Structure formats: C-alpha cells, structure tokens
Amino acid sequence: ELFSKVGDIKRYSINYDRSGRSKGTAEVVFSRRSDALAAVKRYNNVQLDGKLMKIELIGPNIELPPPPPIFGFAAPAGYFNFPPK
C-alpha cells in the first residue's frame, strides 16, 4: 500500500523465515523505472513502525546515467574541397 502511492506496482513479495515470521524485508517491482527511483528518493531512510527503511535498487533494470550528448554540425556547401588537391 505504501509504495503504490509512488507508482504502478507490477508485483511485490514479503520475505518470511521458515517459521512464517516476516524477515522485515520485501521486494517491490514497479512498472516504470522512474517510479522505482521516486520510491528510493521518497522512502529511503524514512522511519516506518519505529525502524528506518533501507531502500535499494536491484536487478537488471537499474537506471544508468544517460550517455553523453552527441553534437554535430552541418558545414555550408563548398566548405570542404573534395577530392583533396
């Protein structure tokens, strides 16, 4: 319920030990990477039920920094002399 406030959840699971008690961890899979990043920003190190939540991104869909921009230009006609002399 808490994470659904951030974005559309594809699936989630709460981790339990062998006796059926919650381990205090869960996995939440968002439909969009941007929602997962928003969840980290919104809830990491925020207190819930007296404990700080530690949120981290895992898996192959971690957002990588964008590649550097590629710049180009169009030279005016006749700028280059081809074939070279």
C-alpha positions in Angstrom: 0.0 0.0 0.0 2.8 2.4 0.9 4.7 2.0 -2.3 1.6 2.1 -4.5 1.4 5.8 -3.7 4.6 6.3 -5.7 3.5 4.4 -8.9 2.1 1.4 -10.6 3.4 -1.8 -8.9 3.9 -4.8 -11.2 4.4 -7.3 -8.3 5.6 -7.5 -4.7 6.6 -10.1 -2.2 7.3 -10.0 1.5 10.1 -12.3 2.7 9.4 -14.8 5.5 11.6 -17.1 7.5 10.9 -20.9 7.9 8.6 -20.3 10.8 6.4 -17.9 8.8 7.6 -14.7 10.5 8.4 -11.7 8.4 12.1 -11.0 7.9 11.4 -7.3 7.7 12.3 -7.2 4.0 10.3 -7.1 0.8 10.7 -6.8 -2.9 8.6 -4.3 -4.9 8.7 -4.3 -8.7 7.4 -1.2 -10.3 6.1 -1.0 -13.9 8.3 2.0 -14.6 11.9 2.6 -13.6 11.1 6.2 -12.8 8.6 5.1 -10.1 11.3 2.9 -8.5 13.7 5.8 -8.4 10.9 8.0 -6.9 10.3 5.4 -4.2 14.0 5.4 -3.3 14.0 9.2 -3.1 10.8 9.3 -1.1 11.3 6.4 1.4 15.0 5.6 1.8 16.0 6.3 5.5 12.4 7.2 6.4 11.1 5.7 9.6 8.2 3.1 9.4 6.9 1.3 12.5 9.9 2.6 14.5 12.6 1.4 12.1 14.4 3.2 9.2 13.6 1.8 5.8 16.7 0.9 3.7 15.6 1.1 0.1 17.9 0.0 -2.7 17.5 -0.7 -6.4 18.4 -4.2 -7.5 18.2 -6.2 -10.7 18.9 -5.5 -14.4 16.6 -2.6 -14.7 18.6 -0.2 -12.6 18.7 3.2 -14.4 22.1 4.0 -15.7 23.2 7.6 -16.2 22.4 8.9 -19.6 25.1 8.7 -22.3 26.9 12.0 -23.1 25.2 14.1 -25.7 26.4 13.8 -29.2 26.7 17.1 -31.1 27.1 17.6 -34.8 27.0 20.4 -37.3 26.3 20.8 -40.9 29.1 22.5 -42.9 28.0 25.0 -45.5 28.1 23.9 -49.1 31.6 24.1 -50.6 33.2 24.2 -47.1 35.3 21.1 -47.8 37.1 20.6 -51.0 36.7 17.1 -52.3 38.6 15.4 -53.8 41.5 16.9 -51.9 44.0 18.8 -54.0 
